[in-house]
Amino acid sequence: MNFSKFLIVPLMAIFLFGAVPGFAADVSELERRIDMLSDELDQVKSSGGSGSGLTHRTSVHGYGEMHVSFDESDPTHIDQHRFVIGVHSELTDWIHLNAEIDFEHAAQELEFEFGYLDFLVDNRYNFRTGVMLMPMGNLNENHEPNLFWTVERPEFHVKIIPSTWQQGGAGVFGTIAEGLNYRVYVVNALQSIGDGTSGQAGYFRDSDGLRKGRQQLNKASAADWAITGRLEYTKISGLNLGFSFYNGDSTHGFIKEDGNVTMLEGDMKYRRGWFDMNASIANIDIDDATALNTFCAGAGRGAGSCRNDIPDNIFGYMVQAGVHLPQLMGWKTSHDVIPFITYEKIRPMDSHVDAALTADSSKNFDLVTLGVSYMPAPKVALKIDYQNYMYDQGATESNEKVNLGVAYMY
């Protein structure tokens, strides 16, 4: 047997380690890094494999809802209304990312729900920037379908407050005192009128107020800016009081008039034992309504870019009360059954000063909703409700609907 072959490797190692001091230093650094990696692996094992990296600091959430509507004036309709994927990520211990993408109507429509960064500086003041949900009312920022009892969102939160409503900008938020929280943002403004030749399609109208004036940011104008905010008081047990405001111009330079929009909103939630209720009220003033309608009635501007039925005032309120039946009856169960009643007064054409306005008060209505939400778990709801729409005037005096819904969060 030739033993020289077995001596080559150790002799070479001795030569290299002895003749090249830098190589020894490199090996020492390599050993140090191996020790660090070993420590990190031990941490991963002790934490069940989650580690402490970005993956560990990122979570996925979302919600979805399917509806079936039996409408006396329309064919029965079924729709996978929404499926939402959301992400929350702690990029650092003080910079957090929040984002949601909404796949609507069986994923045939894609909406960017929001995407913003929170810079957490102090409990009293923190900073937020990106595409943000407007702090208007008690549903727009917290609109998951398990958090409201009706199958569809209440009409107040569709035709008065245009939920889900997002704009781009920046702002501050925090806690002023115990139980007193605030948010104030500067954002790109709603768009009341548009010019079809320039691709601007945002506009107000008599049927749902400001709703068409909110735009996805790839289409939104930013010539006008607005300020919006919310104050919440939660110190009293079971009671949540809120006040929201919005003010900004809306014409974005299409005409010399500003079309200033002012929205004031107040709301409350109250729960005591098995009794649960909430109420909201809002008033919206739109300046220069006559000038807006005159512009929209001009040649070459149709319903796809502008409407000449813009009111100068929009108003609405809703009151809702429900009973947590298992708690009332003393049943020992984790399930919840909530029969409820809702009354809404919706006036997207509350008043106008333009004698030539094409719309009338037939778009105003009162709505009574009776229903039940069954929640076998906090993140799952099976809903049914009956709705009776009572219009102020016009060819349709009333309309009845029965809705079924499946809602879930994850």
N, C-alpha and C positions, 0 to 999 in steps of 0.2 A: 504494500500500500504506500502511495506517495503522500507523505505527511506535509510536504511543502505547500500543497494546495490549501491545507487547512491553516497554514501560518500566514498566508498572503493577506487575508482580511484583517486580522488583529494587528499585523505589522503596519499596514497602511493606516489604520485608525490611530496607532501610536504616533506615526510620523505626522499625520495631519494635525492632531491635537497638540503635539509638541512644537511643530514648526510654524503653525499659523495661530497665534493667540486670538485673533479676531474670530476664528471659527468657534472657539470655546465660548466666546461671548454670545455668538449667535445661538448656540445650543442652549445656553443659560436662558436667553430670552424666550426660546421656544418652549423650554420647560415651564417658565413662568406663565406663558399663555395657555399651556395645557392645563396647568393648575387652575387658572381662572375659568377655563371652559368646564373643567370638572366641577367647580363650585356652582356654576350656573346650571349644569345638568342636575346637580343635587337639589337645587332650588326648584327646578321644574318638577322633579319627582315628588318633592314634599308638598307642592301645590297642586298635585293631581294632573300635572302636564300643562297647566295653563300658562305658566311663565309670567313674565312681567313686561313683555314687549308690546308693540302696537296692537297685535291681535288680541291680547288679553284686555287692552283698553278700548276695544271697539265692540259694539253690540249692534245687532240687527233687530228691528221691530217693524210693526206695520199693522194693517187692518184691512178688512174687506166687508162688502155687503152686497147681497142679492135681493131684488125686490120683484114682487108680482103686484100689478095694479089692475083692479077691476073698476073701470071708469064708465059711467053711464053715457058719456058723450064721446068716448073713444073706444077702440078695440082693447081687449085685455092685453096687457103688455108685461113682458118679463125682461129683466135686465140684470146682468152682473154689473152693478153700478160702479163699483170701485174695487180695486185691489192695489194697496199701497205698500211700498217697500221703503223703510226708513233706516237711517244709520246714525248712530251717535258714537263719536270717537273722541277720546281724550288725547289730543295730539301732544299736549304736555299737561302737567298738573293744573295749569291755569288757562290753557287755550283749548276749547272744546269745539268740535264740529257737529252740527245737526243738519240733516238733510232728509227729504222725502221725495219720491217720485210716484205719481198717481197714474195708474193704468185704468182709464174709465171706459165704461160701456163695452165690456168684454174685450178690453185691451185695444179697442179701435181708436181711442184718443189717449194721447200721452200728455200729461201736465207735470211741470216742475213745481211741486207744491211749495217747497222752500229749501234754502241752503244757506247757512250763515255760520259765522264764527262768534263764539262768546269768549271775551277776554275777562276772566274772573279776577278782579283786582281787590275788591273790598266788599263786604256785605252791603255797604251803603251805596256803592256805585261800581257798576261793571259796564263793559262796552260790548256792543253787538253790531255786526256789519254783514251785509250780504242780501239775499232775497229773504225777507222776513214776513211772517204772518202779522197782519195789522192787529193791534191790541184793541179791537173794537168789539164790545159785547163780551158775553161769557161763553160763547161757543166757537168763535172763529179760530182762536188759538188752541182750543181743546175740542176738536170736532170729530173725534173717534165715535163710531156709531153706537158703541156700548154706553156712551156718556149721555145720550138723550133717548127718550122713550119712544118717540114717534118713529114710524118706518122711514119716512123721508125727513130731512131736516125741516124744522118748522119754517113756515113761509116768512116769518119775521126775519129769519137768518138767511133768506134767499133774496127776497124782493126789497127789504129795507136795508139790512146789512148784507152786502153781497158776498157771503161766505162761500167757498173759502177764498179769502182776499189776501193777496200777497203783493208787496212792492219791494223795490230795491232801495237800499240806503244804509243809514247807520244811526245808532242811538245809544242811550244809556238806560240801565235798569238797576233796581236794587231795593233795599228796605230802608224807609225813612225812620220808622220806629217799630216797636213790636206790633205785629199784625197789620202794618201799613206798608204796602208794596207799590212800586211805580214802574212804568216804562214810558219813555219818550223817544220818538224816532223822527228823523228827517228823511223823507222818501220821495221818489218820483210820483207826480200827482196823477190822479184819475184823468181820463180824457173824455170830454163831453161831446166834442164834434170831431169829424175827420174829413179828409179830402180823398176821395176814391182814387184820384190820379197819382197820389203820392204813397199809396199803400197803407195809409193810416185808417184803421177800421174801428177804433174805439169810439163809443158814443153812448149817451144817455137816451132813455126812451120811457114812454108812459107805462109800459106793462111791468117792468121790473126795475125801474129807477136807475141806480148807478151801476148795475151789474155788468153791462156791456162796456162800461168805461174802464174796468180793470183789464189789463192786458198782460200776457206772458211777456217777459222782458226782451225777447227777440223782436217784438212788435211795438213795444211801448215807447211813447215819446218821453223826453226828459227835459223839455224846454221849461216846464213848470214843475215846481217842487212844493211839497206839503209838509206840515207838521202834525203828528198824531201821538196820542198817549193814552194811558190808562192808570187809574188809581184804584187800589183794592184794599178793603178793610175786612180783616178776618179775625180780629181779636176775640169777638164774642162767640162762644161755642155754638156751633150749628148754623151760624149766620155768616153770609158772605155778601158784602156790598161792593158794587163796582160803578165807576164813572169813566166814560171814554169820550174822546173828542178827536175831530179831524178838521183841518182847515187848509185849503190850497186852491190855487187857480186851476182851470181845467181846459183852456182853449189852446194852449201850447203854440201861440203865435199865429193861428189860422185867421183870427180876427183881432181887432185892436182891443175889444172888450176882454175882460179877464175870465168871466164865468166862474167867479169864486164859489167854492162849495164849503159849507160849514155843517158838520154833523155833530150833534150832541146826543149821548146815549147814557142811560142809567139802568142798572139791573140789580137783582138780588136773588140769592138762594137761601132757603131756610129749611132745616130739618130738625125735627124734635121727635125722637123715637120712631114710630111707624109713619108719621106724617111728613110729607116732603113736598115742597113747592118752589117755584121760581117765577120771576116776572121780569120783563124788559120793556123799555120804552125808548123811542128814538125820534128825533126831528132833524130834517135836512133842509137847508135853504140853498137855493141855486141862484146866484146873481146873473143878471143879463140874459134871462131866459128868452125874451123877445128877440134879442140880437142873435142868439144861438139858433133859434127856429128860423129866422129870416135867412141866415147863412145856409142852413140845411135845406131850405126850400129852393135854393138857387139851382140853375140849370146844371145838369151833369152830376148832381149829387143825389144818389138814391139811398135806399134802406141799407145797402151793404156797407156804406161808409158814414152815414149821417142820418139823423131822424129829426123831423120838424114837429115833434110831439113832446118836447121836453118841458116838464113842469117847473115852477119856481119854488114849490114846496112839496116835500115827501114826509109822511108821518106814519107811524105804526106802533103797536104795542101788543104784547102777549102776556097771558097769565096761565100758569099750568100748575095743577095739583095732583098728587098721586099718593097712594097708600102702599106701604110695604106689607103685603098681606101676611106672610109668615110671622113677622114680628107682631102684627096686630093680633093674630090668632094664637100666638104662643107656640107655634110649631117648632120643633127641634130639628132644623134642617139648615143646610148651607145654601139651599136654593132660594131665589127671590122671585116673587110674583108681584108686579106693580100695575094694578089698574089705575088709569089716569084720565083726566079730562083737560083739554086745552082750549082756550078761547083766544083768537087773534083778530085784531083790527088792522088791516093792511090797506094803506092809501098811497100807492106810488104816484097817483095824480091827485094829491091833496088839494092843490090850488094852482092856478096859472093866471097870468096877467095879459096874455096875448089873445086878443079877440079872434084872431085868425087861426088859432091852434086847432090842429086836426083831431086831437083826442078829446075825450070827455071822461066823466067819472065812472064809466062802465068798467074801468080797470080796477076800481076800488072794491073791496069785498070784506066781509066778516067770515070767519072760519071757526067751526066747532069740530074738535077731534076727540073721539072716544076710543080708548084702546087699552091693550094689555101688553106689557113687556115681561117675558119669562126669561130669567137668567139662571140656568143650571150651574153656571160658574161665572165669576165676575167678568171674564173676558169673552163670554158667549151670550148672545141675546136672540131669542125668537120673538118676533113682534107681529101684532095684528092691530089694525085700527080702522075706524070708520070716520070719514070726513064729509062735512056738509059745507060747501062754499055758497055764500049768500051775497050776490053782487048788488051794488047800489042801484044800477039801472042797466038798460040795454036788452038785447034780444035774449040773452041767457040770464035768467033771474037766479038760478041755483044749479049746483052740480054736486053729485054725490060720488064718492069713491070708497072702495075697500082695498086696503093695502096689506100685503104680507111681506115680512122681511126676515132675513137671516143675517146676523152681524157677528163679527168676531175680531179679536185682537190677538197679536202674538208678540 
